[in-house]
Amino acid sequence: MSEDKKEEFKVSGSEIVEKVKKVIHEGNVRRILIKQEGKVVIEIPMTIAAVGALLAPLLAAVGAFAALATNCTIEVERKE
């Protein structure tokens, strides 16, 4: 049984949506956490994002948060 691999990216508010899109496009992602000051503010399980119709409103919500956010961390859990 393999463990999930975690990656973290420090981004500014304006970079959040593009980074999330890029990570989703890369594939092999189990979930994405967006954190601000160490607290999870948005959690995106990829079982939801895999359904294309749900991806657009999800990215809109991330964009709305990004407009208010300054420095954030995106934590990506990938399947090994």
mmCIF file of the N, C-alpha and C atoms, coordinates in Angstrom:
data_MODEL
# 
_entry.id   MODEL 
# 
loop_
_atom_site.group_PDB 
_atom_site.id 
_atom_site.type_symbol 
_atom_site.label_atom_id 
_atom_site.label_alt_id 
_atom_site.label_comp_id 
_atom_site.label_asym_id 
_atom_site.label_entity_id 
_atom_site.label_seq_id 
_atom_site.pdbx_PDB_ins_code 
_atom_site.Cartn_x 
_atom_site.Cartn_y 
_atom_site.Cartn_z 
_atom_site.occupancy 
_atom_site.B_iso_or_equiv 
_atom_site.pdbx_formal_charge 
_atom_site.auth_seq_id 
_atom_site.auth_comp_id 
_atom_site.auth_asym_id 
_atom_site.auth_atom_id 
_atom_site.pdbx_PDB_model_num 
ATOM 1   N N  . MET A 1 1  ? 0.843   -1.177 0.000   1.00 0.00 ? 1  MET A N  1 
ATOM 2   C CA . MET A 1 1  ? 0.000   0.000  0.000   1.00 0.00 ? 1  MET A CA 1 
ATOM 3   C C  . MET A 1 1  ? 0.889   1.240  0.000   1.00 0.00 ? 1  MET A C  1 
ATOM 4   N N  . SER A 1 2  ? 0.654   2.145  -0.942  1.00 0.00 ? 2  SER A N  1 
ATOM 5   C CA . SER A 1 2  ? 1.494   3.328  -1.020  1.00 0.00 ? 2  SER A CA 1 
ATOM 6   C C  . SER A 1 2  ? 0.813   4.527  -0.377  1.00 0.00 ? 2  SER A C  1 
ATOM 7   N N  . GLU A 1 3  ? 1.640   5.444  0.084   1.00 0.00 ? 3  GLU A N  1 
ATOM 8   C CA . GLU A 1 3  ? 1.139   6.665  0.700   1.00 0.00 ? 3  GLU A CA 1 
ATOM 9   C C  . GLU A 1 3  ? 0.949   7.737  -0.356  1.00 0.00 ? 3  GLU A C  1 
ATOM 10  N N  . ASP A 1 4  ? 0.068   8.682  -0.089  1.00 0.00 ? 4  ASP A N  1 
ATOM 11  C CA . ASP A 1 4  ? -0.101  9.804  -0.988  1.00 0.00 ? 4  ASP A CA 1 
ATOM 12  C C  . ASP A 1 4  ? 1.075   10.755 -0.836  1.00 0.00 ? 4  ASP A C  1 
ATOM 13  N N  . LYS A 1 5  ? 1.449   11.370 -1.930  1.00 0.00 ? 5  LYS A N  1 
ATOM 14  C CA . LYS A 1 5  ? 2.531   12.349 -1.936  1.00 0.00 ? 5  LYS A CA 1 
ATOM 15  C C  . LYS A 1 5  ? 1.920   13.739 -1.794  1.00 0.00 ? 5  LYS A C  1 
ATOM 16  N N  . LYS A 1 6  ? 2.501   14.581 -0.943  1.00 0.00 ? 6  LYS A N  1 
ATOM 17  C CA . LYS A 1 6  ? 1.985   15.936 -0.739  1.00 0.00 ? 6  LYS A CA 1 
ATOM 18  C C  . LYS A 1 6  ? 2.982   16.950 -1.254  1.00 0.00 ? 6  LYS A C  1 
ATOM 19  N N  . GLU A 1 7  ? 2.457   17.964 -1.927  1.00 0.00 ? 7  GLU A N  1 
ATOM 20  C CA . GLU A 1 7  ? 3.268   19.078 -2.411  1.00 0.00 ? 7  GLU A CA 1 
ATOM 21  C C  . GLU A 1 7  ? 2.618   20.361 -1.926  1.00 0.00 ? 7  GLU A C  1 
ATOM 22  N N  . GLU A 1 8  ? 3.437   21.364 -1.668  1.00 0.00 ? 8  GLU A N  1 
ATOM 23  C CA . GLU A 1 8  ? 2.903   22.664 -1.258  1.00 0.00 ? 8  GLU A CA 1 
ATOM 24  C C  . GLU A 1 8  ? 3.471   23.746 -2.161  1.00 0.00 ? 8  GLU A C  1 
ATOM 25  N N  . PHE A 1 9  ? 2.607   24.701 -2.513  1.00 0.00 ? 9  PHE A N  1 
ATOM 26  C CA . PHE A 1 9  ? 3.000   25.832 -3.339  1.00 0.00 ? 9  PHE A CA 1 
ATOM 27  C C  . PHE A 1 9  ? 2.550   27.111 -2.648  1.00 0.00 ? 9  PHE A C  1 
ATOM 28  N N  . LYS A 1 10 ? 3.442   28.064 -2.505  1.00 0.00 ? 10 LYS A N  1 
ATOM 29  C CA . LYS A 1 10 ? 3.098   29.383 -1.967  1.00 0.00 ? 10 LYS A CA 1 
ATOM 30  C C  . LYS A 1 10 ? 2.691   30.255 -3.151  1.00 0.00 ? 10 LYS A C  1 
ATOM 31  N N  . VAL A 1 11 ? 1.512   30.844 -3.074  1.00 0.00 ? 11 VAL A N  1 
ATOM 32  C CA . VAL A 1 11 ? 1.012   31.675 -4.171  1.00 0.00 ? 11 VAL A CA 1 
ATOM 33  C C  . VAL A 1 11 ? 0.355   32.933 -3.615  1.00 0.00 ? 11 VAL A C  1 
ATOM 34  N N  . SER A 1 12 ? 0.286   33.950 -4.467  1.00 0.00 ? 12 SER A N  1 
ATOM 35  C CA . SER A 1 12 ? -0.455  35.156 -4.090  1.00 0.00 ? 12 SER A CA 1 
ATOM 36  C C  . SER A 1 12 ? -1.898  34.965 -4.542  1.00 0.00 ? 12 SER A C  1 
ATOM 37  N N  . GLY A 1 13 ? -2.782  35.824 -4.079  1.00 0.00 ? 13 GLY A N  1 
ATOM 38  C CA . GLY A 1 13 ? -4.197  35.701 -4.413  1.00 0.00 ? 13 GLY A CA 1 
ATOM 39  C C  . GLY A 1 13 ? -4.463  35.632 -5.902  1.00 0.00 ? 13 GLY A C  1 
ATOM 40  N N  . SER A 1 14 ? -3.736  36.424 -6.682  1.00 0.00 ? 14 SER A N  1 
ATOM 41  C CA . SER A 1 14 ? -3.974  36.475 -8.124  1.00 0.00 ? 14 SER A CA 1 
ATOM 42  C C  . SER A 1 14 ? -3.528  35.207 -8.849  1.00 0.00 ? 14 SER A C  1 
ATOM 43  N N  . GLU A 1 15 ? -2.689  34.394 -8.223  1.00 0.00 ? 15 GLU A N  1 
ATOM 44  C CA . GLU A 1 15 ? -2.169  33.179 -8.857  1.00 0.00 ? 15 GLU A CA 1 
ATOM 45  C C  . GLU A 1 15 ? -2.955  31.922 -8.509  1.00 0.00 ? 15 GLU A C  1 
ATOM 46  N N  . ILE A 1 16 ? -3.865  32.005 -7.569  1.00 0.00 ? 16 ILE A N  1 
ATOM 47  C CA . ILE A 1 16 ? -4.525  30.808 -7.042  1.00 0.00 ? 16 ILE A CA 1 
ATOM 48  C C  . ILE A 1 16 ? -5.280  30.032 -8.121  1.00 0.00 ? 16 ILE A C  1 
ATOM 49  N N  . VAL A 1 17 ? -6.151  30.695 -8.861  1.00 0.00 ? 17 VAL A N  1 
ATOM 50  C CA . VAL A 1 17 ? -6.990  29.998 -9.835  1.00 0.00 ? 17 VAL A CA 1 
ATOM 51  C C  . VAL A 1 17 ? -6.136  29.323 -10.908 1.00 0.00 ? 17 VAL A C  1 
ATOM 52  N N  . GLU A 1 18 ? -5.142  30.028 -11.428 1.00 0.00 ? 18 GLU A N  1 
ATOM 53  C CA . GLU A 1 18 ? -4.295  29.443 -12.470 1.00 0.00 ? 18 GLU A CA 1 
ATOM 54  C C  . GLU A 1 18 ? -3.532  28.231 -11.955 1.00 0.00 ? 18 GLU A C  1 
ATOM 55  N N  . LYS A 1 19 ? -3.044  28.306 -10.723 1.00 0.00 ? 19 LYS A N  1 
ATOM 56  C CA . LYS A 1 19 ? -2.301  27.175 -10.156 1.00 0.00 ? 19 LYS A CA 1 
ATOM 57  C C  . LYS A 1 19 ? -3.221  25.977 -9.946  1.00 0.00 ? 19 LYS A C  1 
ATOM 58  N N  . VAL A 1 20 ? -4.442  26.211 -9.453  1.00 0.00 ? 20 VAL A N  1 
ATOM 59  C CA . VAL A 1 20 ? -5.400  25.118 -9.259  1.00 0.00 ? 20 VAL A CA 1 
ATOM 60  C C  . VAL A 1 20 ? -5.737  24.469 -10.605 1.00 0.00 ? 20 VAL A C  1 
ATOM 61  N N  . LYS A 1 21 ? -5.979  25.281 -11.643 1.00 0.00 ? 21 LYS A N  1 
ATOM 62  C CA . LYS A 1 21 ? -6.263  24.732 -12.980 1.00 0.00 ? 21 LYS A CA 1 
ATOM 63  C C  . LYS A 1 21 ? -5.102  23.879 -13.471 1.00 0.00 ? 21 LYS A C  1 
ATOM 64  N N  . LYS A 1 22 ? -3.883  24.381 -13.287 1.00 0.00 ? 22 LYS A N  1 
ATOM 65  C CA . LYS A 1 22 ? -2.693  23.659 -13.748 1.00 0.00 ? 22 LYS A CA 1 
ATOM 66  C C  . LYS A 1 22 ? -2.559  22.321 -13.031 1.00 0.00 ? 22 LYS A C  1 
ATOM 67  N N  . VAL A 1 23 ? -2.755  22.326 -11.718 1.00 0.00 ? 23 VAL A N  1 
ATOM 68  C CA . VAL A 1 23 ? -2.627  21.099 -10.926 1.00 0.00 ? 23 VAL A CA 1 
ATOM 69  C C  . VAL A 1 23 ? -3.682  20.076 -11.357 1.00 0.00 ? 23 VAL A C  1 
ATOM 70  N N  . ILE A 1 24 ? -4.912  20.527 -11.576 1.00 0.00 ? 24 ILE A N  1 
ATOM 71  C CA . ILE A 1 24 ? -5.976  19.618 -12.012 1.00 0.00 ? 24 ILE A CA 1 
ATOM 72  C C  . ILE A 1 24 ? -5.634  19.031 -13.378 1.00 0.00 ? 24 ILE A C  1 
ATOM 73  N N  . HIS A 1 25 ? -5.121  19.865 -14.266 1.00 0.00 ? 25 HIS A N  1 
ATOM 74  C CA . HIS A 1 25 ? -4.761  19.415 -15.614 1.00 0.00 ? 25 HIS A CA 1 
ATOM 75  C C  . HIS A 1 25 ? -3.633  18.375 -15.579 1.00 0.00 ? 25 HIS A C  1 
ATOM 76  N N  . GLU A 1 26 ? -2.702  18.517 -14.644 1.00 0.00 ? 26 GLU A N  1 
ATOM 77  C CA . GLU A 1 26 ? -1.589  17.569 -14.521 1.00 0.00 ? 26 GLU A CA 1 
ATOM 78  C C  . GLU A 1 26 ? -2.082  16.166 -14.159 1.00 0.00 ? 26 GLU A C  1 
ATOM 79  N N  . GLY A 1 27 ? -3.226  16.093 -13.499 1.00 0.00 ? 27 GLY A N  1 
ATOM 80  C CA . GLY A 1 27 ? -3.810  14.793 -13.149 1.00 0.00 ? 27 GLY A CA 1 
ATOM 81  C C  . GLY A 1 27 ? -3.154  14.135 -11.951 1.00 0.00 ? 27 GLY A C  1 
ATOM 82  N N  . ASN A 1 28 ? -3.605  12.917 -11.650 1.00 0.00 ? 28 ASN A N  1 
ATOM 83  C CA . ASN A 1 28 ? -3.098  12.107 -10.550 1.00 0.00 ? 28 ASN A CA 1 
ATOM 84  C C  . ASN A 1 28 ? -3.259  12.794 -9.194  1.00 0.00 ? 28 ASN A C  1 
ATOM 85  N N  . VAL A 1 29 ? -4.278  13.648 -9.065  1.00 0.00 ? 29 VAL A N  1 
ATOM 86  C CA . VAL A 1 29 ? -4.501  14.414 -7.843  1.00 0.00 ? 29 VAL A CA 1 
ATOM 87  C C  . VAL A 1 29 ? -5.658  13.812 -7.061  1.00 0.00 ? 29 VAL A C  1 
ATOM 88  N N  . ARG A 1 30 ? -5.468  13.628 -5.770  1.00 0.00 ? 30 ARG A N  1 
ATOM 89  C CA . ARG A 1 30 ? -6.528  13.112 -4.905  1.00 0.00 ? 30 ARG A CA 1 
ATOM 90  C C  . ARG A 1 30 ? -7.364  14.256 -4.331  1.00 0.00 ? 30 ARG A C  1 
ATOM 91  N N  . ARG A 1 31 ? -6.684  15.333 -3.861  1.00 0.00 ? 31 ARG A N  1 
ATOM 92  C CA . ARG A 1 31 ? -7.407  16.505 -3.373  1.00 0.00 ? 31 ARG A CA 1 
ATOM 93  C C  . ARG A 1 31 ? -6.475  17.707 -3.323  1.00 0.00 ? 31 ARG A C  1 
ATOM 94  N N  . ILE A 1 32 ? -7.098  18.882 -3.291  1.00 0.00 ? 32 ILE A N  1 
ATOM 95  C CA . ILE A 1 32 ? -6.375  20.144 -3.218  1.00 0.00 ? 32 ILE A CA 1 
ATOM 96  C C  . ILE A 1 32 ? -6.911  20.910 -2.017  1.00 0.00 ? 32 ILE A C  1 
ATOM 97  N N  . LEU A 1 33 ? -5.993  21.418 -1.198  1.00 0.00 ? 33 LEU A N  1 
ATOM 98  C CA . LEU A 1 33 ? -6.352  22.257 -0.053  1.00 0.00 ? 33 LEU A CA 1 
ATOM 99  C C  . LEU A 1 33 ? -5.776  23.648 -0.288  1.00 0.00 ? 33 LEU A C  1 
ATOM 100 N N  . ILE A 1 34 ? -6.582  24.664 -0.077  1.00 0.00 ? 34 ILE A N  1 
ATOM 101 C CA . ILE A 1 34 ? -6.090  26.032 -0.132  1.00 0.00 ? 34 ILE A CA 1 
ATOM 102 C C  . ILE A 1 34 ? -6.102  26.549 1.298   1.00 0.00 ? 34 ILE A C  1 
ATOM 103 N N  . LYS A 1 35 ? -4.932  26.961 1.763   1.00 0.00 ? 35 LYS A N  1 
ATOM 104 C CA . LYS A 1 35 ? -4.776  27.390 3.151   1.00 0.00 ? 35 LYS A CA 1 
ATOM 105 C C  . LYS A 1 35 ? -4.358  28.855 3.205   1.00 0.00 ? 35 LYS A C  1 
ATOM 106 N N  . GLN A 1 36 ? -4.832  29.525 4.229   1.00 0.00 ? 36 GLN A N  1 
ATOM 107 C CA . GLN A 1 36 ? -4.388  30.881 4.508   1.00 0.00 ? 36 GLN A CA 1 
ATOM 108 C C  . GLN A 1 36 ? -4.057  30.944 5.993   1.00 0.00 ? 36 GLN A C  1 
ATOM 109 N N  . GLU A 1 37 ? -2.861  31.382 6.303   1.00 0.00 ? 37 GLU A N  1 
ATOM 110 C CA . GLU A 1 37 ? -2.374  31.443 7.678   1.00 0.00 ? 37 GLU A CA 1 
ATOM 111 C C  . GLU A 1 37 ? -2.494  30.089 8.382   1.00 0.00 ? 37 GLU A C  1 
ATOM 112 N N  . GLY A 1 38 ? -2.213  29.017 7.650   1.00 0.00 ? 38 GLY A N  1 
ATOM 113 C CA . GLY A 1 38 ? -2.214  27.675 8.219   1.00 0.00 ? 38 GLY A CA 1 
ATOM 114 C C  . GLY A 1 38 ? -3.573  27.016 8.350   1.00 0.00 ? 38 GLY A C  1 
ATOM 115 N N  . LYS A 1 39 ? -4.645  27.743 8.027   1.00 0.00 ? 39 LYS A N  1 
ATOM 116 C CA . LYS A 1 39 ? -5.996  27.182 8.146   1.00 0.00 ? 39 LYS A CA 1 
ATOM 117 C C  . LYS A 1 39 ? -6.551  26.872 6.757   1.00 0.00 ? 39 LYS A C  1 
ATOM 118 N N  . VAL A 1 40 ? -7.194  25.702 6.639   1.00 0.00 ? 40 VAL A N  1 
ATOM 119 C CA . VAL A 1 40 ? -7.801  25.314 5.370   1.00 0.00 ? 40 VAL A CA 1 
ATOM 120 C C  . VAL A 1 40 ? -9.039  26.176 5.128   1.00 0.00 ? 40 VAL A C  1 
ATOM 121 N N  . VAL A 1 41 ? -9.059  26.890 4.000   1.00 0.00 ? 41 VAL A N  1 
ATOM 122 C CA . VAL A 1 41 ? -10.210 27.720 3.660   1.00 0.00 ? 41 VAL A CA 1 
ATOM 123 C C  . VAL A 1 41 ? -11.043 27.108 2.542   1.00 0.00 ? 41 VAL A C  1 
ATOM 124 N N  . ILE A 1 42 ? -10.395 26.310 1.683   1.00 0.00 ? 42 ILE A N  1 
ATOM 125 C CA . ILE A 1 42 ? -11.118 25.603 0.620   1.00 0.00 ? 42 ILE A CA 1 
ATOM 126 C C  . ILE A 1 42 ? -10.486 24.226 0.461   1.00 0.00 ? 42 ILE A C  1 
ATOM 127 N N  . GLU A 1 43 ? -11.329 23.199 0.399   1.00 0.00 ? 43 GLU A N  1 
ATOM 128 C CA . GLU A 1 43 ? -10.867 21.836 0.145   1.00 0.00 ? 43 GLU A CA 1 
ATOM 129 C C  . GLU A 1 43 ? -11.595 21.332 -1.094  1.00 0.00 ? 43 GLU A C  1 
ATOM 130 N N  . ILE A 1 44 ? -10.816 20.831 -2.059  1.00 0.00 ? 44 ILE A N  1 
ATOM 131 C CA . ILE A 1 44 ? -11.399 20.343 -3.305  1.00 0.00 ? 44 ILE A CA 1 
ATOM 132 C C  . ILE A 1 44 ? -11.060 18.867 -3.465  1.00 0.00 ? 44 ILE A C  1 
ATOM 133 N N  . PRO A 1 45 ? -12.012 17.982 -3.178  1.00 0.00 ? 45 PRO A N  1 
ATOM 134 C CA . PRO A 1 45 ? -11.771 16.555 -3.447  1.00 0.00 ? 45 PRO A CA 1 
ATOM 135 C C  . PRO A 1 45 ? -11.878 16.319 -4.957  1.00 0.00 ? 45 PRO A C  1 
ATOM 136 N N  . MET A 1 46 ? -10.953 15.599 -5.529  1.00 0.00 ? 46 MET A N  1 
ATOM 137 C CA . MET A 1 46 ? -10.937 15.431 -6.978  1.00 0.00 ? 46 MET A CA 1 
ATOM 138 C C  . MET A 1 46 ? -12.058 14.543 -7.499  1.00 0.00 ? 46 MET A C  1 
ATOM 139 N N  . THR A 1 47 ? -12.726 13.804 -6.631  1.00 0.00 ? 47 THR A N  1 
ATOM 140 C CA . THR A 1 47 ? -13.888 13.045 -7.092  1.00 0.00 ? 47 THR A CA 1 
ATOM 141 C C  . THR A 1 47 ? -14.976 14.011 -7.553  1.00 0.00 ? 47 THR A C  1 
ATOM 142 N N  . ILE A 1 48 ? -15.049 15.184 -6.935  1.00 0.00 ? 48 ILE A N  1 
ATOM 143 C CA . ILE A 1 48 ? -16.013 16.211 -7.346  1.00 0.00 ? 48 ILE A CA 1 
ATOM 144 C C  . ILE A 1 48 ? -15.509 16.934 -8.587  1.00 0.00 ? 48 ILE A C  1 
ATOM 145 N N  . ALA A 1 49 ? -14.243 17.333 -8.579  1.00 0.00 ? 49 ALA A N  1 
ATOM 146 C CA . ALA A 1 49 ? -13.690 18.108 -9.688  1.00 0.00 ? 49 ALA A CA 1 
ATOM 147 C C  . ALA A 1 49 ? -13.602 17.287 -10.965 1.00 0.00 ? 49 ALA A C  1 
ATOM 148 N N  . ALA A 1 50 ? -13.580 15.959 -10.832 1.00 0.00 ? 50 ALA A N  1 
ATOM 149 C CA . ALA A 1 50 ? -13.506 15.110 -12.018 1.00 0.00 ? 50 ALA A CA 1 
ATOM 150 C C  . ALA A 1 50 ? -14.758 15.233 -12.866 1.00 0.00 ? 50 ALA A C  1 
ATOM 151 N N  . VAL A 1 51 ? -15.854 15.615 -12.277 1.00 0.00 ? 51 VAL A N  1 
ATOM 152 C CA . VAL A 1 51 ? -17.094 15.815 -13.017 1.00 0.00 ? 51 VAL A CA 1 
ATOM 153 C C  . VAL A 1 51 ? -17.028 17.224 -13.606 1.00 0.00 ? 51 VAL A C  1 
ATOM 154 N N  . GLY A 1 52 ? -16.863 17.315 -14.909 1.00 0.00 ? 52 GLY A N  1 
ATOM 155 C CA . GLY A 1 52 ? -16.633 18.586 -15.588 1.00 0.00 ? 52 GLY A CA 1 
ATOM 156 C C  . GLY A 1 52 ? -17.651 19.666 -15.286 1.00 0.00 ? 52 GLY A C  1 
ATOM 157 N N  . ALA A 1 53 ? -18.902 19.305 -15.139 1.00 0.00 ? 53 ALA A N  1 
ATOM 158 C CA . ALA A 1 53 ? -19.956 20.298 -14.899 1.00 0.00 ? 53 ALA A CA 1 
ATOM 159 C C  . ALA A 1 53 ? -19.779 20.989 -13.551 1.00 0.00 ? 53 ALA A C  1 
ATOM 160 N N  . LEU A 1 54 ? -19.151 20.334 -12.609 1.00 0.00 ? 54 LEU A N  1 
ATOM 161 C CA . LEU A 1 54 ? -18.953 20.927 -11.288 1.00 0.00 ? 54 LEU A CA 1 
ATOM 162 C C  . LEU A 1 54 ? -17.673 21.739 -11.197 1.00 0.00 ? 54 LEU A C  1 
ATOM 163 N N  . LEU A 1 55 ? -16.797 21.588 -12.170 1.00 0.00 ? 55 LEU A N  1 
ATOM 164 C CA . LEU A 1 55 ? -15.506 22.262 -12.105 1.00 0.00 ? 55 LEU A CA 1 
ATOM 165 C C  . LEU A 1 55 ? -15.630 23.775 -12.274 1.00 0.00 ? 55 LEU A C  1 
ATOM 166 N N  . ALA A 1 56 ? -16.452 24.253 -13.184 1.00 0.00 ? 56 ALA A N  1 
ATOM 167 C CA . ALA A 1 56 ? -16.579 25.698 -13.427 1.00 0.00 ? 56 ALA A CA 1 
ATOM 168 C C  . ALA A 1 56 ? -17.068 26.460 -12.194 1.00 0.00 ? 56 ALA A C  1 
ATOM 169 N N  . PRO A 1 57 ? -18.164 26.043 -11.531 1.00 0.00 ? 57 PRO A N  1 
ATOM 170 C CA . PRO A 1 57 ? -18.582 26.774 -10.330 1.00 0.00 ? 57 PRO A CA 1 
ATOM 171 C C  . PRO A 1 57 ? -17.558 26.682 -9.203  1.00 0.00 ? 57 PRO A C  1 
ATOM 172 N N  . LEU A 1 58 ? -16.853 25.578 -9.133  1.00 0.00 ? 58 LEU A N  1 
ATOM 173 C CA . LEU A 1 58 ? -15.822 25.405 -8.125  1.00 0.00 ? 58 LEU A CA 1 
ATOM 174 C C  . LEU A 1 58 ? -14.688 26.403 -8.352  1.00 0.00 ? 58 LEU A C  1 
ATOM 175 N N  . LEU A 1 59 ? -14.260 26.552 -9.602  1.00 0.00 ? 59 LEU A N  1 
ATOM 176 C CA . LEU A 1 59 ? -13.208 27.517 -9.918  1.00 0.00 ? 59 LEU A CA 1 
ATOM 177 C C  . LEU A 1 59 ? -13.694 28.948 -9.705  1.00 0.00 ? 59 LEU A C  1 
ATOM 178 N N  . ALA A 1 60 ? -14.975 29.196 -9.922  1.00 0.00 ? 60 ALA A N  1 
ATOM 179 C CA . ALA A 1 60 ? -15.536 30.527 -9.656  1.00 0.00 ? 60 ALA A CA 1 
ATOM 180 C C  . ALA A 1 60 ? -15.460 30.839 -8.162  1.00 0.00 ? 60 ALA A C  1 
ATOM 181 N N  . ALA A 1 61 ? -15.734 29.847 -7.326  1.00 0.00 ? 61 ALA A N  1 
ATOM 182 C CA . ALA A 1 61 ? -15.641 30.035 -5.873  1.00 0.00 ? 61 ALA A CA 1 
ATOM 183 C C  . ALA A 1 61 ? -14.192 30.285 -5.461  1.00 0.00 ? 61 ALA A C  1 
ATOM 184 N N  . VAL A 1 62 ? -13.264 29.547 -6.061  1.00 0.00 ? 62 VAL A N  1 
ATOM 185 C CA . VAL A 1 62 ? -11.845 29.753 -5.776  1.00 0.00 ? 62 VAL A CA 1 
ATOM 186 C C  . VAL A 1 62 ? -11.446 31.163 -6.216  1.00 0.00 ? 62 VAL A C  1 
ATOM 187 N N  . GLY A 1 63 ? -11.948 31.606 -7.358  1.00 0.00 ? 63 GLY A N  1 
ATOM 188 C CA . GLY A 1 63 ? -11.654 32.951 -7.851  1.00 0.00 ? 63 GLY A CA 1 
ATOM 189 C C  . GLY A 1 63 ? -12.189 34.035 -6.935  1.00 0.00 ? 63 GLY A C  1 
ATOM 190 N N  . ALA A 1 64 ? -13.373 33.828 -6.403  1.00 0.00 ? 64 ALA A N  1 
ATOM 191 C CA . ALA A 1 64 ? -13.954 34.803 -5.471  1.00 0.00 ? 64 ALA A CA 1 
ATOM 192 C C  . ALA A 1 64 ? -13.105 34.893 -4.209  1.00 0.00 ? 64 ALA A C  1 
ATOM 193 N N  . PHE A 1 65 ? -12.653 33.757 -3.714  1.00 0.00 ? 65 PHE A N  1 
ATOM 194 C CA . PHE A 1 65 ? -11.771 33.760 -2.550  1.00 0.00 ? 65 PHE A CA 1 
ATOM 195 C C  . PHE A 1 65 ? -10.450 34.447 -2.890  1.00 0.00 ? 65 PHE A C  1 
ATOM 196 N N  . ALA A 1 66 ? -9.915  34.152 -4.088  1.00 0.00 ? 66 ALA A N  1 
ATOM 197 C CA . ALA A 1 66 ? -8.621  34.713 -4.500  1.00 0.00 ? 66 ALA A CA 1 
ATOM 198 C C  . ALA A 1 66 ? -8.658  36.234 -4.540  1.00 0.00 ? 66 ALA A C  1 
ATOM 199 N N  . ALA A 1 67 ? -9.809  36.803 -4.876  1.00 0.00 ? 67 ALA A N  1 
ATOM 200 C CA . ALA A 1 67 ? -9.938  38.256 -4.933  1.00 0.00 ? 67 ALA A CA 1 
ATOM 201 C C  . ALA A 1 67 ? -9.732  38.892 -3.554  1.00 0.00 ? 67 ALA A C  1 
ATOM 202 N N  . LEU A 1 68 ? -10.024 38.151 -2.512  1.00 0.00 ? 68 LEU A N  1 
ATOM 203 C CA . LEU A 1 68 ? -9.901  38.658 -1.147  1.00 0.00 ? 68 LEU A CA 1 
ATOM 204 C C  . LEU A 1 68 ? -8.609  38.214 -0.454  1.00 0.00 ? 68 LEU A C  1 
ATOM 205 N N  . ALA A 1 69 ? -7.957  37.209 -1.013  1.00 0.00 ? 69 ALA A N  1 
ATOM 206 C CA . ALA A 1 69 ? -6.794  36.602 -0.360  1.00 0.00 ? 69 ALA A CA 1 
ATOM 207 C C  . ALA A 1 69 ? -5.502  37.332 -0.713  1.00 0.00 ? 69 ALA A C  1 
ATOM 208 N N  . THR A 1 70 ? -4.533  37.185 0.158   1.00 0.00 ? 70 THR A N  1 
ATOM 209 C CA . THR A 1 70 ? -3.203  37.709 -0.141  1.00 0.00 ? 70 THR A CA 1 
ATOM 210 C C  . THR A 1 70 ? -2.285  36.514 -0.370  1.00 0.00 ? 70 THR A C  1 
ATOM 211 N N  . ASN A 1 71 ? -1.518  36.128 0.610   1.00 0.00 ? 71 ASN A N  1 
ATOM 212 C CA . ASN A 1 71 ? -0.612  34.995 0.455   1.00 0.00 ? 71 ASN A CA 1 
ATOM 213 C C  . ASN A 1 71 ? -1.281  33.721 0.948   1.00 0.00 ? 71 ASN A C  1 
ATOM 214 N N  . CYS A 1 72 ? -1.222  32.697 0.123   1.00 0.00 ? 72 CYS A N  1 
ATOM 215 C CA . CYS A 1 72 ? -1.852  31.415 0.455   1.00 0.00 ? 72 CYS A CA 1 
ATOM 216 C C  . CYS A 1 72 ? -0.894  30.281 0.146   1.00 0.00 ? 72 CYS A C  1 
ATOM 217 N N  . THR A 1 73 ? -1.253  29.117 0.641   1.00 0.00 ? 73 THR A N  1 
ATOM 218 C CA . THR A 1 73 ? -0.540  27.892 0.333   1.00 0.00 ? 73 THR A CA 1 
ATOM 219 C C  . THR A 1 73 ? -1.531  26.937 -0.308  1.00 0.00 ? 73 THR A C  1 
ATOM 220 N N  . ILE A 1 74 ? -1.117  26.338 -1.418  1.00 0.00 ? 74 ILE A N  1 
ATOM 221 C CA . ILE A 1 74 ? -1.930  25.296 -2.039  1.00 0.00 ? 74 ILE A CA 1 
ATOM 222 C C  . ILE A 1 74 ? -1.234  23.981 -1.746  1.00 0.00 ? 74 ILE A C  1 
ATOM 223 N N  . GLU A 1 75 ? -1.952  23.087 -1.072  1.00 0.00 ? 75 GLU A N  1 
ATOM 224 C CA . GLU A 1 75 ? -1.411  21.759 -0.765  1.00 0.00 ? 75 GLU A CA 1 
ATOM 225 C C  . GLU A 1 75 ? -2.087  20.764 -1.695  1.00 0.00 ? 75 GLU A C  1 
ATOM 226 N N  . VAL A 1 76 ? -1.284  20.013 -2.410  1.00 0.00 ? 76 VAL A N  1 
ATOM 227 C CA . VAL A 1 76 ? -1.794  19.039 -3.385  1.00 0.00 ? 76 VAL A CA 1 
ATOM 228 C C  . VAL A 1 76 ? -1.453  17.644 -2.895  1.00 0.00 ? 76 VAL A C  1 
ATOM 229 N N  . GLU A 1 77 ? -2.471  16.801 -2.787  1.00 0.00 ? 77 GLU A N  1 
ATOM 230 C CA . GLU A 1 77 ? -2.275  15.389 -2.424  1.00 0.00 ? 77 GLU A CA 1 
ATOM 231 C C  . GLU A 1 77 ? -2.380  14.586 -3.707  1.00 0.00 ? 77 GLU A C  1 
ATOM 232 N N  . ARG A 1 78 ? -1.304  13.907 -4.073  1.00 0.00 ? 78 ARG A N  1 
ATOM 233 C CA . ARG A 1 78 ? -1.290  13.113 -5.297  1.00 0.00 ? 78 ARG A CA 1 
ATOM 234 C C  . ARG A 1 78 ? -1.260  11.622 -4.957  1.00 0.00 ? 78 ARG A C  1 
ATOM 235 N N  . LYS A 1 79 ? -1.871  10.849 -5.842  1.00 0.00 ? 79 LYS A N  1 
ATOM 236 C CA . LYS A 1 79 ? -1.820  9.399  -5.700  1.00 0.00 ? 79 LYS A CA 1 
ATOM 237 C C  . LYS A 1 79 ? -0.445  8.923  -6.150  1.00 0.00 ? 79 LYS A C  1 
ATOM 238 N N  . GLU A 1 80 ? 0.125   8.001  -5.406  1.00 0.00 ? 80 GLU A N  1 
ATOM 239 C CA . GLU A 1 80 ? 1.433   7.439  -5.793  1.00 0.00 ? 80 GLU A CA 1 
ATOM 240 C C  . GLU A 1 80 ? 1.254   6.412  -6.869  1.00 0.00 ? 80 GLU A C  1 
# 
